[in-house]
Amino acid sequence: MNQQTRKNIARAGMLLLLAVCVTACANQPAPTAVQPLPGILWGLIHGFLAPFTFLGSLILDMRMYAYPNDGLWYDFGFVLGSGILFGGGSRAV
């Protein structure tokens, strides 16, 4: 490995470290909704709709992910819904 390759690897590593440090600063404000927060069912539905919502978010002002949500159960439903839509791990076999 020559010196230029090592420099490129070091630069990429520093850029990755900077990106991780910047994203670690992100947070969501505390939910102030008086309505019930979206849970596992809404997470599942939003997971199914994620590809279409992503395309819509490129054109319109919409979010792929519900805010505020109910935490881990919403996350589980979202991942489960998008995993079912894309076939999960069955395509790897």
N, C-alpha and C positions, 0 to 999 in steps of 0.2 A: 504494500500500500504506500503510495507516494505522499508527499507532504501536502499537496493540493487536495487530495481526497480526504486526508485527516482534517484539514481546515474546513472543508465543506461539511463533514460529519459533525464537527464541533459547532459550527454555525447553526446547523439544523437542530442539534441538541439544545443549544441556548434559546433558539426560537420556540421550541417545544416547551421548555421550562418557563419561558416568559408567558406563553399562552396558558399554561396550567395555572400559573400564579395569578393572572388576570381573571380567569374564570372562577378561581376560588373566592374572589371578592363578590361575586354575584349573589344576590339574595332576593327573596320575594317579601313584600310587605305583609304584615299580619292580615288575615282575612277579616273583613268587617261585614260580610254578608249576613243578613238575617234569615235568608232562605236556607234550606238544607244544602249542604255541600255535595258536589258530585262524588259518588262512590264507585264501587266496582262495576256496576251495570253501565254507568255512563263512561267509565274508562274503557270497557269492552266495546261499546258503540263507537267511541272516539278512535279506538285502535283500528276498527274496521274502516272507518272513514279517513284515516290518516293520509293515505296517498292523494285522495281527492282534495282534502283540506290543504295539503301542501301545495298542490297546483293552484288552488284558489288563493292561497296566501301570497303567491307571487304576483297576483294581479290586484287583489283586494286587501283591505286591512282586516284580517281574521287570524285567529290563533289556532294552532294545531292542538294545543294542550289546554285543558280547562283550568282557569284560575278564578277563584280559589278552589282547590280540590281537597279531597279528604285524605290525602297523604298516601300511605303505602298501598291501601286497597285500590285506590284509583290508579296508581302506577302499575299494580299487578294486572288490573283489568285492561289497561292500555297496552301493555306488552303482550298479554294473552290475545287480545283482539287483533293486533297487527301480526302476531305470529301465526294465528289461524288463517288470516287473509293471505299471507305469503307462503303458506304451506309448512311452516315450522321447519324442522330439520329433515323432513321426509325427502326433500329434493336432493339432499347430500348423499343419500343412500343410493 
